[in-house]
Amino acid sequence: MSYGEESIVYSVNISQPELLVENELAISGWHSNTSKVTTVNAGTPFRAWRLSPGRYRFVASFHERGRVLQELAVVTALLCWLGCIAILRRRSALVQEGPQSA
């Protein structure tokens, strides 16, 4: 087993189906990279996986639903903020120049 910033890698070697209950909260969004492993509700607040028999490795990773929309909202807000700064600087420069005489 190894922990990473965005995933956990498990090594499995079992002869019959097993239930793996982790000491982690069962937050919606966890996925496995193989159909041999599925998330289940174990009736506890902890994350649980149904493991198929066999010898294999699987990667558990978290993908928050709606995350792309959240990131787009942040980028849009930052671009609007930068646009406001540019407009204010331009107006400030025009005010400092004063009226031009012909």
Residue frames as qw, qx, qy, qz and C-alpha x, y, z in Angstrom:
[[0.000, 0.891, 0.454, 0.000, 0.00, 0.00, 0.00],
 [0.416, -0.045, 0.005, 0.908, 1.24, 3.50, -0.77],
 [0.046, 0.842, 0.436, -0.315, -0.31, 6.89, -0.18],
 [0.387, 0.237, 0.270, 0.850, -0.03, 9.74, -2.65],
 [0.079, 0.167, 0.172, -0.968, -1.43, 13.23, -2.78],
 [0.550, 0.153, -0.168, -0.803, -4.31, 12.25, -5.03],
 [0.847, 0.047, -0.422, -0.321, -4.55, 8.48, -4.69],
 [0.562, -0.465, 0.652, -0.205, -3.89, 5.37, -2.63],
 [0.611, 0.342, -0.669, -0.249, -2.44, 2.19, -4.16],
 [0.740, -0.314, 0.483, -0.346, -3.45, -1.15, -2.62],
 [0.310, 0.308, -0.880, -0.185, -2.02, -4.63, -3.21],
 [0.789, -0.114, 0.237, -0.555, -4.63, -7.36, -2.88],
 [0.360, 0.244, -0.894, -0.107, -4.13, -11.13, -2.57],
 [0.537, -0.063, 0.568, -0.620, -7.31, -12.84, -1.38],
 [0.020, 0.013, 0.966, 0.258, -9.06, -16.13, -2.19],
 [0.014, -0.620, -0.783, -0.037, -12.65, -15.01, -1.51],
 [0.004, 0.745, 0.214, 0.631, -14.60, -11.73, -1.66],
 [0.468, -0.331, -0.485, 0.661, -13.71, -9.42, 1.23],
 [0.068, -0.939, -0.264, -0.208, -14.85, -6.12, 2.67],
 [0.540, 0.071, -0.218, 0.810, -12.10, -3.54, 3.22],
 [0.219, -0.921, -0.312, -0.084, -13.10, -0.81, 5.68],
 [0.495, 0.376, -0.209, 0.755, -10.67, 2.10, 5.92],
 [0.354, -0.604, -0.435, 0.567, -10.18, 4.47, 8.80],
 [0.091, -0.041, 0.244, 0.965, -11.23, 7.35, 6.54],
 [0.415, 0.413, 0.405, -0.702, -14.54, 9.15, 6.15],
 [0.424, 0.349, 0.783, 0.293, -16.84, 7.89, 3.42],
 [0.175, 0.622, -0.001, -0.763, -17.04, 11.04, 1.33],
 [0.732, 0.560, 0.386, -0.046, -18.76, 10.71, -2.03],
 [0.345, 0.879, -0.289, -0.160, -16.31, 10.90, -4.92],
 [0.371, -0.510, 0.767, 0.122, -13.93, 7.99, -4.27],
 [0.849, 0.414, -0.134, -0.299, -13.37, 5.62, -7.19],
 [0.710, -0.312, 0.587, 0.233, -11.33, 2.55, -8.05],
 [0.240, 0.586, -0.535, -0.559, -9.42, 2.03, -11.29],
 [0.167, 0.100, -0.953, -0.234, -10.71, -1.54, -11.67],
 [0.676, -0.243, -0.287, -0.634, -14.10, -3.26, -11.75],
 [0.637, -0.074, -0.736, 0.218, -12.73, -5.82, -9.26],
 [0.264, -0.258, -0.546, 0.752, -13.21, -3.22, -6.51],
 [0.146, -0.641, -0.438, -0.613, -16.38, -1.24, -5.78],
 [0.083, -0.230, 0.463, -0.852, -17.35, 1.19, -3.05],
 [0.445, -0.454, -0.751, -0.176, -20.06, 0.02, -0.67],
 [0.376, -0.610, 0.173, -0.676, -22.02, 1.45, 2.24],
 [0.485, 0.040, -0.826, 0.283, -20.84, -0.57, 5.24],
 [0.510, -0.711, -0.452, -0.172, -23.24, 1.14, 7.63],
 [0.584, -0.522, -0.153, 0.603, -20.40, 3.08, 9.23],
 [0.142, 0.952, -0.009, -0.271, -19.07, 6.58, 8.60],
 [0.383, -0.551, 0.601, 0.433, -15.92, 5.00, 7.12],
 [0.529, 0.532, -0.459, -0.476, -15.02, 4.35, 3.48],
 [0.702, -0.119, 0.698, -0.081, -15.53, 0.70, 2.48],
 [0.399, 0.478, -0.607, -0.493, -14.65, -1.35, -0.59],
 [0.927, 0.045, 0.325, -0.183, -15.92, -4.73, -1.82],
 [0.010, -0.624, 0.721, 0.301, -12.85, -6.64, -3.05],
 [0.918, 0.246, -0.171, -0.260, -13.12, -9.45, -5.60],
 [0.843, -0.359, 0.347, 0.201, -10.89, -12.49, -5.10],
 [0.762, 0.567, 0.001, 0.315, -7.52, -12.57, -6.83],
 [0.595, -0.425, 0.058, 0.679, -4.08, -11.04, -6.82],
 [0.344, 0.697, 0.314, 0.546, -4.03, -7.49, -8.15],
 [0.259, -0.236, -0.233, 0.907, -3.32, -3.86, -7.38],
 [0.081, 0.778, 0.542, 0.307, -5.90, -1.12, -7.42],
 [0.227, 0.096, -0.134, 0.960, -5.74, 2.63, -7.15],
 [0.111, -0.770, -0.611, 0.147, -8.33, 4.49, -5.10],
 [0.257, 0.098, 0.074, 0.959, -8.64, 8.13, -6.11],
 [0.055, 0.658, 0.552, -0.510, -10.90, 11.03, -5.25],
 [0.132, 0.247, 0.447, 0.850, -12.68, 13.12, -7.88],
 [0.122, 0.421, 0.510, -0.740, -14.98, 15.77, -6.47],
 [0.269, 0.613, 0.683, 0.292, -18.18, 16.18, -8.47],
 [0.051, 0.962, 0.263, 0.060, -18.61, 19.70, -9.79],
 [0.588, -0.525, 0.131, 0.602, -14.91, 20.47, -9.34],
 [0.430, 0.244, 0.438, 0.751, -14.44, 21.63, -12.94],
 [0.059, -0.821, -0.417, -0.386, -17.31, 24.10, -12.56],
 [0.511, -0.811, -0.104, 0.266, -15.77, 25.41, -9.33],
 [0.588, -0.259, 0.285, 0.712, -12.39, 25.90, -11.01],
 [0.266, 0.509, 0.475, 0.667, -13.99, 27.70, -13.96],
 [0.253, -0.902, -0.327, -0.125, -15.78, 30.03, -11.53],
 [0.578, -0.649, 0.069, 0.489, -12.47, 30.84, -9.81],
 [0.496, 0.045, 0.414, 0.761, -10.72, 31.54, -13.13],
 [0.077, 0.720, 0.480, 0.495, -13.61, 33.75, -14.27],
 [0.395, -0.889, -0.207, 0.107, -13.55, 35.70, -10.99],
 [0.595, -0.448, 0.206, 0.634, -9.78, 36.20, -11.24],
 [0.382, 0.307, 0.476, 0.731, -10.04, 37.41, -14.84],
 [0.106, -0.855, -0.406, -0.304, -12.80, 39.85, -13.88],
 [0.534, -0.772, -0.058, 0.339, -10.70, 41.11, -10.97],
 [0.550, -0.188, 0.338, 0.740, -7.68, 41.63, -13.24],
 [0.215, 0.578, 0.511, 0.599, -9.92, 43.40, -15.77],
 [0.277, -0.913, -0.298, -0.034, -11.17, 45.78, -13.06],
 [0.568, -0.590, 0.127, 0.560, -7.60, 46.58, -12.04],
 [0.457, 0.142, 0.462, 0.747, -6.67, 47.31, -15.65],
 [0.022, 0.774, 0.471, 0.422, -9.68, 49.62, -16.09],
 [0.424, -0.873, -0.162, 0.180, -8.92, 51.49, -12.85],
 [0.577, -0.374, 0.257, 0.679, -5.28, 51.98, -13.82],
 [0.333, 0.393, 0.501, 0.695, -6.25, 53.26, -17.25],
 [0.151, -0.878, -0.386, -0.240, -8.76, 55.72, -15.75],
 [0.544, -0.736, -0.020, 0.402, -6.18, 56.88, -13.22],
 [0.532, -0.090, 0.370, 0.757, -3.66, 57.50, -15.99],
 [0.158, 0.619, 0.497, 0.587, -6.23, 59.49, -18.02],
 [0.330, -0.901, -0.282, 0.002, -7.15, 61.63, -14.99],
 [0.592, -0.558, 0.121, 0.568, -3.50, 62.38, -14.28],
 [0.453, 0.219, 0.434, 0.747, -2.90, 63.50, -17.87],
 [0.095, 0.564, 0.283, -0.770, -5.68, 66.07, -17.56],
 [0.569, 0.733, 0.334, -0.165, -7.54, 67.73, -20.42],
 [0.574, -0.001, 0.414, 0.706, -5.60, 68.18, -23.62],
 [0.211, 0.769, 0.094, -0.595, -5.65, 71.59, -25.27],
 [0.742, 0.479, 0.406, 0.235, -5.79, 71.79, -29.06]]
